[in-house]
């Protein structure tokens, strides 16, 4: 994975990512795909996704890589949220959305996300595919 400065050859005015459109017939957004996966987790279990250092995500990763976890995760588990009052970024982890693909464990440029097997064997249940 290249850093933003390397990819855009030092240009800090990078284009905003294109917003894809979905027709709900052949193409679906991430949350619709999660629903179809039948993913289920026990509600009271500890999170099987552990972010070791949130400050690393908010500060260093935002600047150097643009928080790629928001984009490479197929289940919208990782979202950078801007506080309306202060403008500060924070990382929101929606672990119940996880479809256990381990992409975060593999693609995280800092190895800052620890993926472990969830308790109770929960996860996707693709019955109608």
Beta strands, then each sheet from edge to edge (+ up, - down):
strand 1: 49-51
strand 2: 78-82
strand 3: 89-93
strand 4: 113-115
sheet 1: 1+ 4-
sheet 2: 2+ 3-
end
